[in-house]
Amino acid sequence: MMRFPFPLPALLLSALLLTAGCQSNDKPAAATTGAAPQHVTDDLGHQLTIPAQPRRIMSLAASMTEMLYAVADTSTIVARTQVCDYPQAVLRKRVINSYPLDIEGLVALHPDVVFTTEGITSLDDIARLEKLGIPVYCQRYTTVNDIFRGLTDLGRLLGRPAQAQKLTDSLAAELKTVTQRPPGSSARPRVLAITWQDPIYVYGENTLFTDRIRLAGGQNAVTEHFAQPYPALTREYILKLNPDVLIGGSFGKLDSTFFKTYPELKRIRAYQSRRVYAITGDLMERPSPRVVESVRELQRLLQQP
């Protein structure tokens, strides 16, 4: 079962991460002096000022930590959160709790800038950090291309545009290969992805999942735009959706849990055809450089009979 979201092939990505972080260690680098600071606006419209080349950085989102490890000089990453676990090198970093946010511990690290993603760090916590003189840069992703753009932005902010460009070019090239559909293939199965069973929360239309599943050859069964990106759906609503594919756990696991709780949902096409699948949680939940790998995994599931 995937975790609640409030929530390249691995070999290629590992090589890129190794290239970006080949000089990594936990000692903070010397601060850059003499260059004018950067006045920037993040994806939420917040205006902030950061050093010309930040030398002490961290992230409050596991996905953003992956982004930083793919682009930044990893010796400048001073900490991780309790949920940051990829790549493995991040486990050597000091832990700062993100929920509830350990403000005191974070301030003691004197970061030049803190990075996060929309929906992970509360606006109140962001405001508190900024009042303490710590700029917080937030990114938002609704499409896979937004992730590529986010990597490019990080490269520019951190003074490593070449590293970011190399990575995004590789990801874009692989995504193009992954999404080439064979001639004559037109059917796009309707996919419902659940994140929680009681109540039933799902990936809504206004989430990154919609673009991921499109690129994989399917479509989000949820086409209505809800105020919440992860809406709670009634059983009646799901019966009307009648998805072709259900993502959220293996058939056997959901048959003994989800469908046992909601036996009427056994009428949906996904259950009748046993097209009920588990998927790697971190790939599904995190908007990270592994996004192409997540599209590839979705594609493999949709190609199963």
Sequence and secondary structure as in RCSB ss.txt:
>XXXX:A:sequence
MMRFPFPLPALLLSALLLTAGCQSNDKPAAATTGAAPQHVTDDLGHQLTIPAQPRRIMSLAASMTEMLYAVADTS
TIVARTQVCDYPQAVLRKRVINSYPLDIEGLVALHPDVVFTTEGITSLDDIARLEKLGIPVYCQRYTTVNDIFRG
LTDLGRLLGRPAQAQKLTDSLAAELKTVTQRPPGSSARPRVLAITWQDPIYVYGENTLFTDRIRLAGGQNAVTEH
FAQPYPALTREYILKLNPDVLIGGSFGKLDSTFFKTYPELKRIRAYQSRRVYAITGDLMERPSPRVVESVRELQR
LLQQP
>XXXX:A:secstr
        THHHHHHHHHHHTTT  SS      SS  EEEE TTS EEEE SS SSEEESSHHHHHHHHHHS GG
GEEEE TT   SGGGGGSEE  BTTB HHHHHHT  SEEEEETTTS HHHHHHHHHTT  EEEE  SSHHHHHHH
HHHHHHHTT HHHHHHHHHHHHHHHHHHT   TT     EEEEEEETTTTEE  TTSHHHHHHHHHT EES  S 
 SSSS B  HHHHHHH  SEEESS HHHHHHTHHHH GGGGGSHHHHTT EE   HHHHH  STTHHHHHHHHHH
HHT  
